[in-house]
Amino acid sequence: MLIQPSVPRPRAGITAVGSLLPEDVLTSEDLQREVARRSGLTLPPRLLTQATGIASRRVAAEGVYASTLAAGAGRRALEAAGLTPPDLDLLVFASASRDVVEPATAHIVQAELGSRAHALDVTNACNSFVNGIDLARSMILAGRARRALVVTGETPSRAVRTAPADFAEFRAGFAGYTFGDAGAAVVVEAVERGGILDVDCETHSEHWEVGGIPGGGSRHPRGDAYTYFQGDGHELRGVFEKVGTAVVDRTLHRTGMDWDGFAKVLVHQVTVPYLERFAELTGVPAGKLVVTVPELGNVASASIGVQLDRVFGELRPGERVLFVGLGGGISIMTMVWEKS
């Protein structure tokens, strides 16, 4: 009997990372003073800082757009990989923010970079970037692409209501006061070892109305009031706690790993109390986390990309990282990645 040699299973992985933060810094104290001045509301001292644990965030200046941050992060990722834009055959803009409703912001990014790749947008709230990485991986494994650049540019600070009409409106948009702006990017391509080893996702779409930005679609195509983030942070947190840690538990069981098996655990970060609650519920050691939220705030889908960029250089080949994405909608996503 002829024994056929085993064919190595194809793998795709992250080979380079880049991120970009706007230069302008806005402290929570300055933001609270602005809200109080513009609304006339009397707010408790240090309310935003104490409630969220966020001391500051970066905000995009006039003329800086979601595509600007994405393209800047993309250039850094390409430079780190020793690549140029023509080396790409897939460009995915994966973000909750965008420049315009149509066309896809990926085309604006591509025009800035000078590539000619297949370009498209992926949007799924704060899970957009992890979804984009998973899509790029899938297309590479399917033979549809060889090398992809996945970028995100987040400008949610522009959806913050700084002049609420009353305290009820202030409370309704309170989660928006956590927002900061950032860009992130990864190169995804075929690798001989390591790479993206496991992906899982769980959705609870019955909660889609808990929070979001309702404007710009067919339900509310016009009207300035719909362009602000609406959602009670306590309600959002309650939904995630109700959903629980099933996806994380399932990932650990399926991969046969425990927390000691991961060099780092990168979690989407909304506020400091929420991150502390996540650690409490899952048991992840604090030393495994890469904490960015006190200085950057909630940078939406760029959160995991910025964290990865901060630790990428110190990771050794063979070390594994767990991504945990939390997104409005509601979706929870995990990804296990091993550095090649």
KEKE-3310 file (N, C-alpha, C; in steps of 0.2 Angstrom, whole numbers, plus 5000, padded with zeros to 4 digits):
npx = (5004:5003:5009:5004:5013:5011:5002:5007:4996:4989:4993:4989:4995:4998:5010:5016:5014:5006:5002:4993:4992:4982:4989:4983:4978:4965:4960:4950:4945:4945:4936:4925:4923:4920:4908:4900:4901:4895:4882:4877:4875:4877:4889:4895:4911:4925:4918:4918:4931:4932:4921:4924:4938:4946:4959:4963:4961:4965:4961:4956:4962:4955:4952:4958:4954:4945:4950:4963:4969:4969:4977:4989:4993:4993:5004:5014:5014:5016:5029:5036:5035:5043:5038:5029:5015:5011:5013:5002:4987:4975:4965:4958:4947:4942:4932:4922:4920:4919:4923:4914:4897:4896:4908:4915:4926:4938:4943:4946:4957:4965:4968:4976:4987:4991:4990:4984:4975:4962:4948:4939:4926:4923:4912:4908:4904:4914:4921:4925:4939:4945:4936:4939:4953:4950:4943:4953:4962:4954:4952:4965:4968:4959:4964:4962:4968:4985:4992:4988:4982:4975:4966:4961:4953:4948:4937:4928:4926:4920:4907:4902:4892:4893:4886:4873:4855:4849:4850:4846:4848:4862:4865:4860:4869:4881:4891:4898:4907:4918:4925:4940:4951:4960:4971:4975:4984:4987:4998:4993:4997:5002:5010:5023:5024:5015:5005:4987:4978:4965:4948:4933:4916:4902:4885:4873:4861:4848:4850:4853:4849:4854:4865:4873:4876:4864:4862:4863:4860:4846:4836:4837:4842:4845:4847:4854:4854:4854:4867:4875:4882:4872:4867:4866:4879:4879:4869:4874:4885:4878:4872:4883:4888:4878:4878:4890:4905:4906:4911:4925:4928:4925:4934:4946:4945:4943:4956:4964:4971:4977:4977:4991:4997:4997:5006:5001:4985:4974:4962:4946:4944:4934:4931:4940:4934:4926:4935:4942:4931:4930:4942:4940:4929:4933:4945:4958:4975:4981:4993:4994:4987:4986:4986:4977:4967:4966:4974:4971:4957:4941:4945:4937:4936:4950:4956:4962:4971:4980:4985:4991:5002:5010:5016:5021:5034:5041:5037:5041:5045:5033:5027:5010:4995:4980:4966:4952:4937:4924:4909:4896:4880:4874:4891:4904:4920:4934:4951:4965:4982:4998:5015:5025)
npy = (4994:5011:5024:5040:5055:5066:5082:5098:5107:5122:5138:5154:5170:5184:5195:5208:5223:5239:5255:5271:5286:5300:5317:5326:5328:5325:5328:5319:5328:5340:5338:5336:5349:5355:5350:5354:5368:5370:5364:5369:5361:5356:5346:5332:5334:5328:5318:5310:5305:5297:5288:5281:5278:5283:5294:5302:5304:5302:5314:5316:5329:5343:5339:5327:5311:5295:5287:5293:5290:5276:5274:5279:5270:5259:5261:5261:5247:5241:5245:5240:5226:5226:5229:5235:5246:5240:5227:5221:5211:5211:5223:5227:5237:5239:5244:5253:5266:5277:5286:5291:5286:5280:5279:5263:5265:5259:5261:5274:5274:5265:5273:5283:5275:5270:5257:5243:5233:5221:5229:5232:5235:5230:5230:5229:5235:5236:5225:5225:5225:5213:5204:5208:5204:5190:5188:5191:5181:5169:5171:5170:5157:5151:5153:5164:5176:5182:5191:5202:5218:5223:5236:5249:5263:5274:5286:5289:5300:5310:5307:5311:5318:5334:5344:5341:5342:5341:5333:5320:5317:5318:5307:5297:5297:5294:5283:5287:5297:5290:5288:5288:5292:5282:5273:5257:5243:5228:5216:5202:5186:5171:5158:5148:5142:5142:5156:5161:5151:5148:5153:5160:5164:5172:5178:5189:5195:5200:5210:5222:5235:5241:5250:5262:5271:5279:5286:5289:5278:5269:5270:5282:5293:5306:5320:5328:5324:5311:5307:5306:5295:5284:5276:5268:5265:5257:5248:5242:5236:5227:5218:5212:5205:5197:5189:5182:5172:5162:5160:5163:5153:5141:5142:5141:5128:5120:5122:5117:5124:5135:5150:5152:5148:5158:5172:5185:5193:5201:5212:5220:5236:5246:5254:5256:5250:5241:5233:5227:5220:5211:5203:5198:5190:5180:5176:5179:5183:5198:5203:5198:5206:5220:5236:5249:5258:5269:5279:5281:5279:5272:5266:5260:5248:5249:5245:5232:5231:5242:5238:5226:5231:5237:5227:5218:5218:5212:5200:5182:5170:5157:5160:5163:5173:5179:5185:5195:5200:5212:5218:5230:5225:5211:5205:5193:5189:5178:5175:5165:5168:5164:5169:5169)
npz = (5000:4996:5005:5007:5008:5022:5021:5025:5036:5030:5036:5043:5048:5059:5055:5056:5064:5067:5074:5077:5085:5088:5090:5099:5116:5127:5143:5156:5165:5158:5148:5156:5161:5149:5145:5156:5155:5142:5143:5155:5166:5183:5188:5198:5206:5197:5191:5179:5178:5190:5189:5177:5177:5168:5163:5153:5135:5117:5104:5088:5077:5068:5051:5052:5049:5050:5040:5039:5051:5050:5038:5041:5052:5044:5036:5045:5049:5037:5034:5045:5042:5031:5018:5004:4998:4985:4987:4992:4991:4996:5005:5020:5028:5044:5055:5067:5065:5051:5035:5026:5021:5009:4997:5002:5015:5014:5001:5002:5010:5003:4992:4998:5002:4990:4985:4975:4979:4982:4989:5004:5016:5033:5046:5063:5075:5090:5088:5075:5070:5074:5068:5055:5054:5055:5043:5034:5036:5033:5019:5014:5018:5010:4998:4991:4993:4995:5004:5016:5022:5036:5043:5055:5059:5071:5076:5087:5096:5090:5091:5103:5114:5119:5123:5131:5133:5145:5162:5160:5146:5146:5154:5146:5136:5142:5141:5130:5134:5137:5126:5114:5101:5088:5078:5070:5063:5055:5046:5038:5033:5024:5035:5041:5053:5069:5070:5067:5078:5083:5082:5089:5091:5098:5098:5103:5098:5101:5109:5102:5102:5114:5114:5104:5088:5080:5068:5050:5043:5035:5044:5051:5041:5041:5052:5066:5079:5079:5077:5088:5101:5109:5124:5139:5150:5161:5158:5147:5152:5161:5152:5146:5157:5160:5148:5150:5153:5143:5130:5131:5141:5133:5123:5130:5135:5123:5116:5126:5135:5148:5158:5160:5148:5140:5134:5134:5137:5127:5129:5124:5129:5139:5151:5166:5178:5171:5165:5176:5181:5171:5173:5185:5183:5174:5179:5174:5176:5182:5177:5164:5156:5145:5149:5143:5144:5154:5150:5136:5135:5128:5114:5104:5090:5088:5100:5103:5093:5096:5108:5105:5097:5106:5113:5104:5099:5110:5111:5110:5097:5096:5107:5114:5112:5118:5111:5116:5111:5113:5108:5103:5099:5101:5102:5106:5105:5102:5099:5096:5094:5088:5089:5075)
capx = (5000:5007:5007:5005:5016:5006:5003:5006:4990:4990:4992:4990:4996:5000:5017:5018:5008:5007:4997:4994:4988:4982:4993:4979:4976:4960:4959:4943:4943:4944:4930:4919:4922:4917:4901:4897:4900:4890:4876:4874:4873:4881:4891:4900:4918:4929:4913:4920:4937:4930:4916:4927:4945:4950:4962:4964:4961:4967:4956:4958:4961:4951:4956:4961:4948:4946:4955:4969:4972:4970:4982:4995:4994:4995:5011:5019:5014:5020:5037:5038:5035:5048:5033:5026:5008:5009:5014:4996:4982:4969:4965:4952:4946:4938:4931:4915:4920:4921:4923:4907:4892:4897:4910:4919:4932:4944:4945:4950:4963:4969:4970:4981:4993:4994:4990:4978:4972:4954:4947:4932:4925:4920:4910:4904:4906:4921:4924:4927:4946:4946:4933:4943:4958:4948:4941:4959:4965:4950:4953:4972:4968:4955:4968:4959:4973:4992:4995:4982:4983:4969:4967:4956:4954:4942:4936:4921:4926:4915:4900:4901:4887:4896:4881:4867:4850:4848:4854:4843:4852:4869:4865:4859:4875:4887:4896:4901:4912:4924:4928:4946:4953:4966:4972:4979:4984:4991:4999:4991:4999:5004:5016:5025:5022:5011:4999:4980:4976:4958:4944:4927:4912:4895:4882:4866:4858:4842:4852:4856:4847:4857:4869:4875:4875:4858:4861:4867:4857:4840:4831:4838:4846:4846:4846:4860:4853:4856:4874:4878:4882:4867:4868:4868:4885:4877:4865:4879:4889:4874:4871:4889:4889:4872:4880:4895:4911:4905:4916:4932:4929:4925:4941:4952:4943:4945:4963:4967:4976:4975:4980:4998:4999:4997:5010:4997:4978:4972:4954:4943:4944:4929:4932:4944:4930:4924:4941:4943:4926:4931:4947:4937:4924:4937:4951:4964:4980:4982:5000:4994:4984:4990:4981:4978:4961:4966:4977:4968:4950:4939:4946:4933:4940:4957:4959:4966:4977:4985:4988:4996:5007:5014:5019:5023:5042:5044:5035:5046:5042:5030:5022:5003:4991:4973:4962:4945:4934:4917:4906:4889:4876:4880:4895:4910:4925:4941:4956:4972:4987:5005:5019:5029)
capy = (5000:5017:5029:5047:5060:5071:5088:5102:5111:5129:5143:5162:5173:5191:5196:5215:5228:5246:5259:5278:5290:5307:5321:5330:5324:5328:5325:5319:5334:5346:5336:5337:5356:5357:5348:5358:5374:5370:5362:5372:5356:5355:5339:5331:5335:5322:5312:5306:5301:5292:5283:5277:5277:5286:5301:5306:5301:5306:5316:5318:5336:5344:5337:5320:5306:5288:5284:5296:5286:5269:5274:5280:5264:5254:5263:5258:5240:5239:5247:5235:5220:5227:5228:5241:5245:5235:5220:5218:5209:5212:5228:5227:5243:5235:5249:5255:5273:5277:5293:5292:5281:5277:5271:5260:5269:5255:5264:5280:5272:5263:5279:5286:5271:5269:5250:5241:5227:5220:5233:5232:5237:5226:5233:5225:5239:5236:5218:5225:5224:5206:5201:5209:5199:5183:5187:5190:5174:5165:5172:5167:5149:5149:5154:5170:5181:5180:5195:5206:5223:5225:5242:5252:5270:5275:5293:5290:5306:5315:5305:5312:5324:5339:5350:5338:5347:5340:5327:5313:5316:5317:5300:5293:5297:5294:5279:5291:5301:5286:5287:5291:5290:5279:5269:5251:5239:5221:5212:5195:5182:5164:5157:5140:5139:5147:5160:5161:5144:5146:5158:5158:5170:5171:5184:5189:5200:5203:5216:5227:5242:5243:5256:5263:5278:5277:5290:5288:5272:5270:5271:5289:5295:5313:5323:5329:5321:5304:5306:5305:5289:5283:5270:5268:5261:5252:5243:5238:5231:5222:5213:5208:5201:5192:5184:5178:5171:5156:5160:5162:5146:5137:5143:5138:5120:5117:5123:5113:5129:5139:5157:5151:5146:5164:5177:5191:5193:5207:5213:5226:5240:5251:5258:5253:5245:5235:5228:5224:5215:5205:5199:5195:5184:5175:5174:5181:5186:5205:5203:5196:5211:5226:5241:5256:5262:5275:5285:5281:5278:5267:5267:5255:5242:5249:5244:5226:5233:5246:5234:5221:5235:5239:5221:5214:5217:5209:5193:5178:5165:5152:5163:5164:5178:5178:5192:5195:5206:5214:5223:5231:5221:5211:5200:5192:5185:5176:5173:5163:5169:5162:5172:5164)
capz = (5000:4995:5010:5004:5014:5025:5018:5031:5035:5029:5041:5041:5054:5059:5054:5058:5067:5068:5077:5076:5090:5087:5095:5104:5122:5131:5149:5158:5169:5153:5145:5160:5161:5143:5145:5161:5152:5136:5145:5161:5171:5188:5189:5204:5204:5195:5190:5173:5180:5195:5186:5172:5178:5162:5165:5146:5128:5111:5100:5081:5075:5062:5045:5053:5048:5052:5035:5040:5056:5047:5033:5045:5055:5039:5033:5050:5049:5031:5035:5050:5038:5025:5012:5001:4996:4979:4989:4995:4986:5000:5010:5024:5033:5049:5060:5069:5062:5043:5033:5023:5021:5003:4996:5007:5018:5012:4995:5003:5013:4998:4988:5002:5002:4983:4983:4970:4981:4983:4995:5006:5023:5038:5052:5068:5082:5093:5086:5068:5069:5075:5062:5049:5054:5054:5036:5030:5037:5029:5012:5013:5018:5004:4991:4988:4994:4998:5009:5017:5027:5040:5046:5058:5061:5075:5078:5091:5100:5086:5092:5110:5115:5124:5126:5133:5135:5153:5165:5157:5140:5148:5157:5140:5132:5146:5138:5125:5137:5138:5119:5112:5094:5087:5072:5071:5057:5055:5040:5038:5027:5026:5039:5041:5060:5073:5066:5071:5079:5085:5082:5091:5092:5101:5097:5107:5094:5103:5113:5097:5104:5120:5113:5097:5085:5076:5062:5044:5039:5032:5049:5052:5037:5043:5059:5070:5085:5078:5076:5094:5104:5114:5127:5146:5151:5166:5155:5142:5156:5163:5146:5145:5163:5159:5143:5154:5150:5140:5124:5134:5144:5128:5120:5134:5135:5116:5115:5131:5138:5154:5158:5160:5142:5136:5136:5135:5135:5125:5130:5122:5136:5139:5157:5171:5182:5167:5164:5183:5182:5167:5176:5191:5181:5170:5182:5170:5180:5180:5174:5157:5153:5143:5151:5140:5145:5158:5146:5129:5134:5124:5107:5100:5088:5088:5106:5103:5089:5099:5113:5101:5094:5112:5115:5098:5099:5116:5111:5106:5093:5099:5113:5112:5114:5117:5109:5118:5108:5115:5103:5103:5094:5105:5100:5110:5100:5104:5094:5098:5090:5091:5085:5071)
cpx = (5004:5004:5009:5008:5011:5007:5002:5000:4992:4989:4992:4991:4998:5007:5020:5012:5010:5001:4998:4989:4988:4986:4989:4977:4971:4959:4951:4940:4941:4937:4924:4918:4919:4910:4897:4896:4895:4883:4873:4873:4879:4883:4896:4907:4921:4924:4916:4926:4936:4926:4919:4934:4949:4952:4962:4962:4964:4961:4959:4957:4957:4955:4959:4954:4950:4951:4962:4973:4974:4976:4989:4997:4996:5002:5016:5019:5018:5028:5040:5039:5040:5044:5032:5019:5007:5010:5007:4991:4975:4970:4958:4952:4941:4937:4924:4915:4921:4921:4917:4903:4894:4902:4913:4925:4938:4947:4949:4957:4968:4972:4976:4988:4996:4994:4984:4975:4964:4953:4940:4932:4922:4918:4906:4906:4913:4924:4926:4934:4947:4942:4936:4949:4956:4946:4948:4962:4961:4951:4960:4971:4963:4958:4966:4964:4980:4994:4990:4985:4976:4970:4961:4958:4947:4942:4929:4921:4921:4908:4898:4897:4890:4892:4874:4862:4848:4851:4852:4847:4859:4870:4865:4865:4881:4892:4900:4907:4918:4928:4935:4947:4959:4966:4976:4979:4989:4992:4997:4993:5001:5010:5017:5023:5018:5005:4993:4978:4969:4954:4937:4923:4905:4892:4875:4863:4852:4844:4855:4855:4850:4861:4872:4874:4870:4858:4865:4864:4850:4835:4831:4843:4849:4844:4852:4860:4855:4863:4878:4877:4876:4867:4870:4874:4883:4873:4869:4883:4885:4873:4877:4890:4883:4874:4885:4901:4912:4910:4923:4933:4929:4932:4946:4951:4945:4952:4967:4972:4973:4978:4988:5001:4999:5002:5007:4990:4976:4964:4952:4942:4939:4930:4937:4940:4927:4929:4942:4938:4927:4937:4944:4933:4928:4943:4958:4969:4981:4988:4999:4990:4988:4985:4982:4972:4962:4969:4974:4960:4948:4940:4943:4937:4947:4960:4964:4972:4982:4989:4993:5002:5012:5018:5022:5030:5045:5042:5040:5042:5039:5026:5015:5000:4984:4970:4955:4942:4926:4914:4899:4886:4872:4884:4901:4914:4931:4945:4963:4977:4994:5010:5024:5036)
cpy = (5006:5022:5036:5051:5065:5078:5093:5106:5119:5133:5150:5165:5181:5192:5203:5218:5235:5250:5267:5281:5297:5311:5324:5326:5328:5324:5324:5325:5340:5344:5337:5345:5358:5356:5352:5365:5375:5368:5366:5368:5357:5348:5338:5332:5328:5316:5308:5302:5296:5287:5279:5275:5279:5293:5305:5301:5305:5308:5318:5325:5337:5342:5330:5316:5299:5285:5287:5291:5279:5269:5275:5274:5259:5255:5260:5251:5237:5240:5241:5228:5220:5226:5235:5240:5240:5228:5217:5216:5209:5218:5228:5233:5240:5240:5250:5262:5272:5285:5295:5286:5276:5281:5269:5264:5265:5258:5270:5279:5269:5268:5283:5282:5270:5261:5249:5235:5227:5224:5233:5234:5231:5230:5229:5228:5238:5229:5219:5223:5216:5202:5202:5205:5192:5182:5187:5183:5169:5165:5169:5160:5147:5150:5160:5176:5178:5184:5201:5212:5224:5231:5245:5259:5272:5282:5293:5296:5311:5313:5307:5319:5329:5344:5346:5343:5347:5334:5320:5312:5315:5310:5295:5292:5296:5289:5282:5295:5296:5286:5291:5289:5287:5275:5263:5247:5233:5219:5205:5191:5175:5163:5150:5137:5144:5150:5159:5154:5143:5153:5156:5165:5168:5178:5183:5196:5203:5209:5222:5234:5245:5250:5256:5270:5277:5281:5287:5282:5274:5271:5279:5292:5302:5315:5322:5325:5314:5302:5305:5298:5289:5276:5271:5263:5255:5246:5239:5233:5225:5216:5209:5203:5195:5186:5179:5177:5164:5155:5159:5155:5141:5136:5139:5130:5117:5117:5119:5118:5132:5146:5157:5150:5152:5169:5184:5189:5200:5208:5220:5230:5246:5256:5253:5248:5239:5230:5224:5219:5209:5200:5195:5189:5179:5172:5175:5185:5194:5206:5201:5201:5217:5232:5247:5261:5269:5281:5286:5281:5272:5269:5262:5249:5243:5247:5238:5228:5237:5242:5229:5225:5236:5233:5217:5213:5213:5201:5188:5173:5159:5154:5164:5170:5177:5185:5190:5201:5206:5219:5224:5227:5215:5205:5199:5187:5184:5174:5171:5164:5167:5165:5167:5165)
cpz = (5000:5000:5007:5010:5016:5022:5024:5030:5034:5035:5039:5048:5054:5060:5056:5060:5067:5071:5076:5081:5088:5092:5100:5110:5125:5137:5151:5161:5164:5150:5149:5161:5155:5143:5150:5158:5146:5138:5150:5166:5176:5189:5195:5202:5202:5193:5184:5175:5185:5193:5181:5173:5172:5164:5158:5140:5123:5107:5093:5080:5069:5056:5046:5053:5050:5047:5036:5045:5054:5042:5036:5049:5050:5037:5038:5050:5043:5031:5040:5047:5032:5018:5010:4999:4990:4981:4991:4990:4990:5005:5013:5029:5038:5055:5061:5066:5054:5041:5030:5023:5015:4999:5002:5009:5016:5006:4997:5006:5008:4993:4991:5001:4995:4981:4978:4972:4981:4989:4997:5014:5027:5044:5057:5075:5084:5091:5079:5067:5069:5070:5056:5048:5052:5046:5032:5030:5033:5022:5010:5013:5012:4997:4988:4988:4997:5004:5010:5022:5030:5044:5049:5059:5065:5077:5082:5095:5096:5087:5099:5110:5121:5126:5127:5135:5142:5155:5162:5150:5141:5150:5151:5136:5136:5144:5133:5128:5138:5131:5118:5105:5093:5081:5073:5064:5059:5048:5042:5032:5029:5030:5039:5048:5063:5069:5070:5071:5080:5085:5085:5092:5095:5100:5101:5104:5096:5107:5108:5099:5110:5119:5106:5094:5079:5069:5056:5040:5037:5037:5051:5048:5038:5050:5063:5076:5085:5077:5082:5097:5109:5117:5134:5147:5156:5163:5150:5146:5159:5158:5146:5151:5162:5154:5146:5150:5146:5134:5126:5137:5139:5124:5124:5134:5128:5114:5120:5134:5144:5153:5157:5153:5137:5138:5138:5133:5133:5125:5127:5129:5135:5145:5161:5175:5178:5166:5170:5184:5177:5170:5182:5189:5177:5174:5179:5175:5177:5176:5166:5153:5151:5144:5147:5141:5149:5154:5139:5129:5130:5117:5102:5097:5087:5095:5106:5099:5092:5105:5110:5099:5100:5114:5110:5098:5104:5116:5107:5102:5097:5105:5110:5115:5113:5116:5112:5116:5111:5111:5104:5098:5097:5103:5105:5105:5103:5098:5097:5093:5092:5086:5081:5072)
residu = (MET:LEU:ILE:GLN:PRO:SER:VAL:PRO:ARG:PRO:ARG:ALA:GLY:ILE:THR:ALA:VAL:GLY:SER:LEU:LEU:PRO:GLU:ASP:VAL:LEU:THR:SER:GLU:ASP:LEU:GLN:ARG:GLU:VAL:ALA:ARG:ARG:SER:GLY:LEU:THR:LEU:PRO:PRO:ARG:LEU:LEU:THR:GLN:ALA:THR:GLY:ILE:ALA:SER:ARG:ARG:VAL:ALA:ALA:GLU:GLY:VAL:TYR:ALA:SER:THR:LEU:ALA:ALA:GLY:ALA:GLY:ARG:ARG:ALA:LEU:GLU:ALA:ALA:GLY:LEU:THR:PRO:PRO:ASP:LEU:ASP:LEU:LEU:VAL:PHE:ALA:SER:ALA:SER:ARG:ASP:VAL:VAL:GLU:PRO:ALA:THR:ALA:HIS:ILE:VAL:GLN:ALA:GLU:LEU:GLY:SER:ARG:ALA:HIS:ALA:LEU:ASP:VAL:THR:ASN:ALA:CYS:ASN:SER:PHE:VAL:ASN:GLY:ILE:ASP:LEU:ALA:ARG:SER:MET:ILE:LEU:ALA:GLY:ARG:ALA:ARG:ARG:ALA:LEU:VAL:VAL:THR:GLY:GLU:THR:PRO:SER:ARG:ALA:VAL:ARG:THR:ALA:PRO:ALA:ASP:PHE:ALA:GLU:PHE:ARG:ALA:GLY:PHE:ALA:GLY:TYR:THR:PHE:GLY:ASP:ALA:GLY:ALA:ALA:VAL:VAL:VAL:GLU:ALA:VAL:GLU:ARG:GLY:GLY:ILE:LEU:ASP:VAL:ASP:CYS:GLU:THR:HIS:SER:GLU:HIS:TRP:GLU:VAL:GLY:GLY:ILE:PRO:GLY:GLY:GLY:SER:ARG:HIS:PRO:ARG:GLY:ASP:ALA:TYR:THR:TYR:PHE:GLN:GLY:ASP:GLY:HIS:GLU:LEU:ARG:GLY:VAL:PHE:GLU:LYS:VAL:GLY:THR:ALA:VAL:VAL:ASP:ARG:THR:LEU:HIS:ARG:THR:GLY:MET:ASP:TRP:ASP:GLY:PHE:ALA:LYS:VAL:LEU:VAL:HIS:GLN:VAL:THR:VAL:PRO:TYR:LEU:GLU:ARG:PHE:ALA:GLU:LEU:THR:GLY:VAL:PRO:ALA:GLY:LYS:LEU:VAL:VAL:THR:VAL:PRO:GLU:LEU:GLY:ASN:VAL:ALA:SER:ALA:SER:ILE:GLY:VAL:GLN:LEU:ASP:ARG:VAL:PHE:GLY:GLU:LEU:ARG:PRO:GLY:GLU:ARG:VAL:LEU:PHE:VAL:GLY:LEU:GLY:GLY:GLY:ILE:SER:ILE:MET:THR:MET:VAL:TRP:GLU:LYS:SER)
# end
